[in-house]
Amino acid sequence: MSTYDKAVVVGSAKAFAQSEIMGDGAVADVAQQMTEQPSFVHWEMVRVDWTAAYQVAKKCNTLATNKGWERITKRMCEAYGLGKPKSETVASAEKQAKRESAKAEAVKLVADSGITEKSTAEEILAKAGKTTGAAQRALTDAAIMKNKADAKAESVAFTALKSETAKAVKSADAATIAKIRKLLGLK
């Protein structure tokens, strides 16, 4: 005997739909409070107030609260083009300048080591093993980035291949499908 209760399912659908509508309203409300060009200080004020209220309402930890803030800011960006402004303090400008300088230095160290676009992650790591200090760190980071880029390209290519194959199989006749199944060892 089934314990299926259609009223529960219908109620669930209505509650979920309402939460989506309320979610859109929440995004609009926060975006309105941000204004079109929020300052960094204003953004942080809204973030602190929002995350504190969210944490209390949801009864969750800081990690879950921060994930909630990420979700709502992503939706604000998509719907209203709002993004977190850069900090306007002298200290943050100095930190940004240091980061940019370090990044430029790392790029120079990698380029000076003879790494090219065609170098593999393994080749880059081999060169990193022969260096020390900042050069080693820059080369190791370059190898990690190269590995991630290669993995992403491979994933994109594989997805395209699967899609192309699925289209071909959909348009195949019974005889072709029988041949494919035989090649794959399927009964």
Secondary structure as GFF3:
##gff-version 3
##sequence-region A 1 187
A	DSSP	alpha_helix	6	34	.	.	.	ID=ss1
A	DSSP	alpha_helix	40	58	.	.	.	ID=ss2
A	DSSP	alpha_helix	62	80	.	.	.	ID=ss3
A	DSSP	alpha_helix	90	112	.	.	.	ID=ss4
A	DSSP	alpha_helix	121	129	.	.	.	ID=ss5
A	DSSP	alpha_helix	133	170	.	.	.	ID=ss6
A	DSSP	alpha_helix	174	184	.	.	.	ID=ss7
###
